[in-house]
Amino acid sequence: MKRECQEALGKRRCSTLVWAEQPRILATAQAAAECLRRAGIESVVADRSLPLIFSEVIREAGIRVVCDLEMGVLERRRKDEQEIEWLRESQRVTEGAMEMACHLVAKARPKSDGTLVWEGRPLTSERVRAAIDHWLLERAFYNPPCIISGGLAGADCHDRGSGALRTGEPVIIDIFPQCQETRYYGDCTRTVVNGTIPEPVARMHATVVDVNSKPIGGICVVLNRWHCHTDNRGIFHWAAEAPVPQSVAVKIYKQYRGYQAIRKTTPLSGIDGAVFTSQEQ
């Protein structure tokens, strides 16, 4: 087969040689480069998600590759009313799955050794994860492997968790499923304790609730020096005096005892319709 391809290449019946044993991703990158070459393309602009192998193979084909870090960012950030509703629905379903999972952990029965039991069997991270998977699947959501991390494993914020869950220990649950129909994600993280809450965990909880033990809400948006808060619908309003800047530094603060900021810089034209999500409770 290789000899036939080499002969064909020599007779100019084909211009690119790809061995079958090469990884598929390499073959795909070579095919993309050949497509561009045949179309007479001399330069391409790609976003930040383009795999390095594509960039390398396209450059080897003599085509200039430019990475535009901002390509598509504003377009993805801005949402219309339909997209906002899809976001709300994805978040609603995600929080429903979270409520089910927290109930499962909180209501499980502890054995004498501290491990939890649900319906006669040990309650493990894997079992809670499977319950979340099934709950979301029934609602047409795909659930990437979520985090069910108990005890000391929770100190690693991205440890998926494994094994038996125990009473008196915090269990971190982080769910981020995708709606199979709309392709929009939800995201929700909670910490739940079965039984007596340890004093360090109680102190951490006290930093995110008010005097009435209600979660501290409130989103503060700062655009350069203009400062505004969201209204009861989650919408922020602002106005700028002349001269109007071409771009602004966006700071989004979620209030706890202080403020934690997410900083972005964006053209002023991209502010209208920009969306960020915040869990309701």
N, C-alpha and C positions, 0 to 999 in steps of 0.2 A: 504494500500500500504506500509506504514511504517512497519507494523507487518510482511508482507511478506518478505520485504528486511531484517529485523532483523533475521527472521528464516533462510533465505538463507545465511546470513552472519555466523550464528551459524553453518550451515552445510557446510561451506567453499565453497559454490558455487559462492560467490563473496567476494572480499577482501576490497572493498572500498564502504562506504555508503555515498551517496550524496542526500540530500533531495531536492525535486523539487522546493521548495520555496526559496532555497538559491540563491543569485545573480549568474548570469551566469559566471561572471569573476572568482568567487570562485570555481565554478564547473569546469571551464576550468583549473585553476591552480591545482586542485586536480587530474584531469585526467592526466595532464602533469607529476605530481609527481608519479602517479601510473605507468605511462608508463616507466619512468626512473627506478622505483623500480623493475618492472618486467624484465627489460633489464639488471639488475644487476649493474646499474651505481652507483658508490659510491661518485663521485665528478663531478661537472659541473662548467664550466667557462662561465660567461655571460657578455654582454656588459652593458653600463651604462643605457640603455633604458629598461632593464627588470623591470617590475612592482614589487613593494615591496611585493605584495600579493603572487606572484609566488615564490620569494625568501623565504618567511616565510613558505609557505606550503611545499616547497621542503625540507627545513631544518627539518620541523616537521616529514617528512618521513624518516629522518636519512641520508639524502644526503647532502654532503658538497657543499656549493655554494660560488664561488669566483667571485668578480666583477673586470673585467679588463677594466679600464677606457679608454685604448687606442685601444681596440679591434675594428677593422674595420675602424678606423679613417683615417689611411693612404690610405687604399683601396678606401674609398669614396672620398678622396681629390684628388687622382690622376685620370686624365681623358685621354682617348685616343682621336684621332681626331674626331671620330664620336660623342663622348659625348660632346666635346667642341662645335661642330656644333649645337647639341641639346640645349646647354646652350645659344648660340648666338640667336637661333631662339626663345626660350622662352623669352629672354630679349627683342628681337625686337618686339614681339607681346605685351609684357607688356608696352613698351614705346609707342606703338601705342594706346593702351587703355588710357594711361596717357595723350597723346596729345588730344584725343577726350574729356576727362573729363575736362582738363584745358580750352579748347575752350568753353565748355558748360558753365562753371562758368564765364569766362572772357567776353563772348558775351551776357550774360543774361541782361535783361532790369531791372533797379532798379525802384521800386515804390517810392512814396513820403516818405514812412516810412523807406526806405532803404533796404527793403527785395527784393530779386531777383525774377524775373518772366521769365519763358522760355515757349514759345508757349502757352501763355495765362494762365499758371498755376504756382503756387509758386514753386521755385526751392529750394528743400530741400536736406539735406544730404542723406536721403533715396532715393530720386529720382535720384541723381547722382550715388549713389551706384548701383541702379537697372540698369541704363544705362550702367555702366561698366560691370555688370554681363551679360547683353544681348550681348554686343559687344564681350566679351570674349567667351561666349557660342557659338556664330556663328563661332568661330575659334577653337572650340573643346578644350577650356581651362576651367578648374574648378577654380572659384574665391572664396576663403575663404572670410568671411565678411571683407571688406576692410575699411580703415579709410577715412572718409570725414568729417573733423573736422574744423568748422569755428569759428572765433572769440576767445573768452577766453577759449573755450573748447580745443583749440589747445595747451594750456599750459601743458595739460596732453598728453604726446606723444602717448599714446595708447588709448585715448578716441575715440571711433568709430565715434562720432558725430551724432547729431540728430537735426531735425527741420529746420527752414528756414535759408538760407544763406543770407548774407547781403553785400551790396556794401561797399567798403572802408575797409574791414576787410580781413586779411589773411585766406585762406582756405587751410589746409594741406590735401593732398591726398597721400595715401600710398597704393599701389597695389602690391600683391604678389601671382599671380595665378600659377596654375600648368597645364602643358600640359597633357591632358588625354592619349595621345598616348605614349610619351616618359617618362612621370612622372617627368620631370625636371621643376623647378620653375624659374620664373623671379621675379624681385623685383625692384620697382621704387618709389621714394618719391619726390613730388614737392610741392611748395607753390605757390598759385595763388591768385591774388587780382583783383576783379572787380572794375573798376573805379580808383579813385585817390589812389595812394599807400601811406599809412601812413609813416611818417618820420622814426620811429623806424624800420619798415619793410625794408625801403630803406637802412638803415644802415646795417642791417643784410645781405641784398643782396650784398652790396658792399664788404663784406668780402670774397665772393666766386667767384668774377669776376676780370679779369685783367683790365688794363687801357683802353682796347678797348671794355669793357663790355662783353667779352667772358668768358665762364666758365673756371676756372683754372683747367687744367688737370694735368696729371703727376702722376705716381705711382713710389714710391721709395721703393726698397726692400733691406733690410739689413740682411745679414746672418752672425751672429757674428760680426766681424769687416769688412767684405766685403760689399761694398756699390755699388749698381747699380740701373739704371733706366730702365723702360720699353722702348722698341723701338716703332716705329710707328705701329707695328703689335700687340703691347701689350705683347711682349715676353721679359723676362729679361734674360741676359746672365751673367755668372760669372765664375771665376776660383779660386781655392784655392791652396795655396802653401803648401808643406809638412811641418809638418805632417798633414795629412787630418783628421779632427775631426770625431768622430763617430756620433755626433749629433750637431745641430746648433740651436741657438735661432733665430727665424724668426720674423722680424719686417716689417710690411707692412704699409707704410705711404701714406695717401691721402693728397695732398697739398692743403691747403687753405692759410691763411696768415701765419700760422705756419704749423706744421705737427701733424696729429693725427695718433697714432700708434695702430695697432692690433698685439699683441705679441703672438707667439706660439713657442713651442720647438718641433722639429721633428728630427728623424734620418736622416742623410745625404742621405741615399738611398731613402728617401721619397720625396726629393725635385724635382727630375726629373718627370715631368708630373703633378706636383701640380698646381691646378687652383684656381684663385680667380676672381671674376667678378667686373667690374666697369662700371657704366653707362656712355654712350658715350658723353652725353651732358647735 
